[in-house]
Amino acid sequence: MNTVMHDAPLVTISILSYSEKREVIGAAIRSAALQRYRALELVVVDNGSPDGEHELRETELKKAAEERKQKLQLPLETRFIK
């Protein structure tokens, strides 16, 4: 996990995933990542999905963090738990 100093308390958004459609989980990750609150951590938990798409979820999380950095100039702490 990246450590970023914040002026505000850290808020953690957790997204649990179990065999969710790629579009649905991707939209949820992007929506959470683009919140304007500065001190934000996004945790995506793959709850043992048998679909084998945990790599795609982890990739979506990384892309969302980069999009937040580009659009909002804000950092995003991220974690993916499998």
Number of C-alpha atoms within 10 A of each C-alpha: 8 10 7 12 9 11 7 10 11 15 12 14 15 15 16 13 18 15 15 15 11 12 9 10 21 19 13 12 24 17 11 19 27 18 12 12 13 17 18 24 22 21 19 22 19 22 14 13 14 10 10 11 15 22 12 13 21 20 13 20 24 16 16 23 22 17 18 19 15 11 9 13 12 19 20 24 17 20 17 19 12 13
